[in-house]
Every structure is written in structure tokens, then in C-alpha cells.
Amino acid sequence: MECIVYRSERRPDTYVYVADAAALTRLPPELTRALGKLSEALRFELTPTRKLAREDAARVLANLQQLGYHVQFPPPERVPLPDPSA
């Protein structure tokens, strides 16, 4: 399946995956408002076994088929714990 990834210009490191550009018009209004303007970042062929940097390809495919989109949020911030030996 061809996959188009859009970058949120309002929320850093947040991306929306869709199968076609028309799917953007079917995003929930709350999501559209929260993400702001979206700009195309890349297109690629998505298969269940494809390696993605921060997502599971099978999960993305399932969301595309069930919801029509998949949102990739930024990873949670990791706060370093203090060194107990210091």
C-alpha cells in the first residue's frame, strides 16, 4: 500500500500517515485543529514487514485500514535520574 506521511507544523515530531491525500479531509476535526497545517514529508510503499524508525508497520497498516489514518506522536521525554553513587 502506498503511504503518505505528513508533518505537523504546529507539533514538532508529530506525523500523520494516510493512504491517499483525500484521507486528510476525513481526519477528526479535533485532530485537525490540534495538528495545524500539515505538509507532506515523504511517500513510500508500506508493507507489514517494512522497518520504520519509530512505528510498527503492521500497526500503521491496521490503523490505515480501520481508521483511515495513523498518528505518530513524539517519543516521551526521558529525564535522566540522578546517579545514586554521586
N, C-alpha and C positions, 0 to 999 in steps of 0.2 A: 504494500500500500504506500502511495506517495504521502509524505508527511511534510507539512509546512510549519515552521516554528516562528512565532512572533515574539519580540521582546517588548516588555512593558517599559514605556519611557518614564512612568511615574514610580514604579517599584523596581529598584535595582535587583538584578539576578532573578527576575521572575519572567517565566516564558509560558506561552500558550501554544500547544501542539494541536493542529487540526489537519483533516484530510484534504480540505479544499478551502479556498479563501471565503466562499459563501458561508461557511460554518461560523465565521466571526459574527455574522448577523444574528445567529441563534444562541449566542452566549447569554447567560442570565444578566439582566440589566445591572444588578448589584456588582457582579464581577466586572462588567464593562466599565462601570464608574470607578471601581477601586483600582483597576489597572491603568486607566487613562489611555492615551494614544498608544497603539501597537504598531511596531514596524517589523517588517519581515527580516528575520535573521538568517534563515537557511531553509533549504529543501533537501530531502533525501528519501530513499526507499527504506521504509520501516518494516522489518520482519521480526518475528518473535525471538530470534536468536541474535539480533543485531546488538552490539555493545554500544551503550550510551553512557556518557560521562557520569550523570548523576541520577539516572532513572532506570527502571527495569522495563525493557522493551515490551515484554508481554503485558505488563500493567498499563503502559501507554496505549497499546493496541486495544486492550479491553475497554479502557475509558473512551477511546475514539469510537468504538463500536456501540457502547452503551449510552454515553453522554453526548458524543459528537465533538468532544474536546478533552484535553488533559492540561492541567496547570502544574508547572514546575516552580515551586517556591524556593527561595534561597535556603541553603543549609542553616541550621541553627548555629548561633554564635557559640563558640566554646570559650569559656572563661577559664584561664589557667588557675589551677588550685595552688595554694601556697605549698612550698616544699616543707613537710613537717620536720625534716632534719636540719633546716636552716635556723 
